[in-house]
Amino acid sequence: MRLENNLLWPSIKFNFLIESAKKKGVQLSSFEWRVLSATATIPMGQTRSYQWVAQKIGRPKAVRAVGQALGKNPFALIIPCHRVVRSDGHLGGYAGGLDKKKKLLEIEKEMIKCLKMKSA
């Protein structure tokens, strides 16, 4: 498995996630699903800005709406919204609290280091 592709979602898996969510009564707009889909492509150990997500979904001025959509992420363990930060590098927000967001990012960076050491 290549590290840079470890969390890229084939569309069939993401579509399955959407269908499962609908069956469980999760109500998200198409905009929110697009935000989650773009966020799911951020590789482990890396971050992207809210602006990046907004541009990726074709709504470059919707930066705040991206943050609000990520706050509704019902799949935080699957869709890594903790990898989205402010454009200036600060953490921004996180429904689980900023301490958890910081810790998750630190853990992922350590995991990447360990995986790179094993593959060397």
Buried (B, 14 or more C-beta within 10 A) or exposed (E): EEBEEEBEBEEEEBEEBBEEBEEEEBEBEEBBBBBBBBBBBBBBBBBBBBBBBBBBBEBEEBBEBBBEBBEBBBBBEBBBBBBBBBEEEEBBBBEEEEEEBEEBBEEBEEBBEEBEEEEE
